[in-house]
Amino acid sequence: MASSKEYFDFISDQLSGLRDVTYRRMMGEYIIYYKEKIVGGIYDNRLLVKPVAAAVRLLPEAPREVPYEGTSEMLLVEDVERRELLESLFFAMYDELPPPRKRK
């Protein structure tokens, strides 16, 4: 099942206070970038983020889910209504995310 445009619009609105957030649509889902680093994505109308230490610290009770079969587990962000939580989460995660891959 692909994510709905309405859910994507809601999440992008929630993240609109952060500069340098971009999205890439892939097969009905959305990869989320913060300052060119992949933070997570929107999969089946769920906001999932990489389980880096900062994310685990801020979301200690977050369930771990896979975006789709055959991939690594990510953290499910359940409280997507709290804009300040999302902004602080992305900001805290940034330094722990791997650098962006260089395109050939």
Secondary structure as a PSIPRED ss2 file (coil, helix, strand):
# PSIPRED VFORMAT (PSIPRED V4.0)

   1 M C   1.000  0.000  0.000
   2 A C   1.000  0.000  0.000
   3 S C   1.000  0.000  0.000
   4 S C   1.000  0.000  0.000
   5 K H   0.000  1.000  0.000
   6 E H   0.000  1.000  0.000
   7 Y H   0.000  1.000  0.000
   8 F H   0.000  1.000  0.000
   9 D H   0.000  1.000  0.000
  10 F H   0.000  1.000  0.000
  11 I H   0.000  1.000  0.000
  12 S H   0.000  1.000  0.000
  13 D H   0.000  1.000  0.000
  14 Q H   0.000  1.000  0.000
  15 L C   1.000  0.000  0.000
  16 S C   1.000  0.000  0.000
  17 G C   1.000  0.000  0.000
  18 L C   1.000  0.000  0.000
  19 R C   1.000  0.000  0.000
  20 D C   1.000  0.000  0.000
  21 V E   0.000  0.000  1.000
  22 T E   0.000  0.000  1.000
  23 Y E   0.000  0.000  1.000
  24 R E   0.000  0.000  1.000
  25 R E   0.000  0.000  1.000
  26 M E   0.000  0.000  1.000
  27 M C   1.000  0.000  0.000
  28 G C   1.000  0.000  0.000
  29 E E   0.000  0.000  1.000
  30 Y E   0.000  0.000  1.000
  31 I E   0.000  0.000  1.000
  32 I E   0.000  0.000  1.000
  33 Y E   0.000  0.000  1.000
  34 Y E   0.000  0.000  1.000
  35 K C   1.000  0.000  0.000
  36 E C   1.000  0.000  0.000
  37 K E   0.000  0.000  1.000
  38 I E   0.000  0.000  1.000
  39 V E   0.000  0.000  1.000
  40 G E   0.000  0.000  1.000
  41 G E   0.000  0.000  1.000
  42 I E   0.000  0.000  1.000
  43 Y E   0.000  0.000  1.000
  44 D C   1.000  0.000  0.000
  45 N C   1.000  0.000  0.000
  46 R E   0.000  0.000  1.000
  47 L E   0.000  0.000  1.000
  48 L E   0.000  0.000  1.000
  49 V E   0.000  0.000  1.000
  50 K C   1.000  0.000  0.000
  51 P C   1.000  0.000  0.000
  52 V C   1.000  0.000  0.000
  53 A H   0.000  1.000  0.000
  54 A H   0.000  1.000  0.000
  55 A H   0.000  1.000  0.000
  56 V H   0.000  1.000  0.000
  57 R H   0.000  1.000  0.000
  58 L H   0.000  1.000  0.000
  59 L C   1.000  0.000  0.000
  60 P C   1.000  0.000  0.000
  61 E C   1.000  0.000  0.000
  62 A C   1.000  0.000  0.000
  63 P C   1.000  0.000  0.000
  64 R E   0.000  0.000  1.000
  65 E E   0.000  0.000  1.000
  66 V C   1.000  0.000  0.000
  67 P C   1.000  0.000  0.000
  68 Y C   1.000  0.000  0.000
  69 E C   1.000  0.000  0.000
  70 G C   1.000  0.000  0.000
  71 T C   1.000  0.000  0.000
  72 S C   1.000  0.000  0.000
  73 E C   1.000  0.000  0.000
  74 M E   0.000  0.000  1.000
  75 L E   0.000  0.000  1.000
  76 L E   0.000  0.000  1.000
  77 V E   0.000  0.000  1.000
  78 E C   1.000  0.000  0.000
  79 D C   1.000  0.000  0.000
  80 V C   1.000  0.000  0.000
  81 E C   1.000  0.000  0.000
  82 R C   1.000  0.000  0.000
  83 R H   0.000  1.000  0.000
  84 E H   0.000  1.000  0.000
  85 L H   0.000  1.000  0.000
  86 L H   0.000  1.000  0.000
  87 E H   0.000  1.000  0.000
  88 S H   0.000  1.000  0.000
  89 L H   0.000  1.000  0.000
  90 F H   0.000  1.000  0.000
  91 F H   0.000  1.000  0.000
  92 A H   0.000  1.000  0.000
  93 M H   0.000  1.000  0.000
  94 Y H   0.000  1.000  0.000
  95 D H   0.000  1.000  0.000
  96 E H   0.000  1.000  0.000
  97 L C   1.000  0.000  0.000
  98 P C   1.000  0.000  0.000
  99 P C   1.000  0.000  0.000
 100 P C   1.000  0.000  0.000
 101 R C   1.000  0.000  0.000
 102 K C   1.000  0.000  0.000
 103 R C   1.000  0.000  0.000
 104 K C   1.000  0.000  0.000
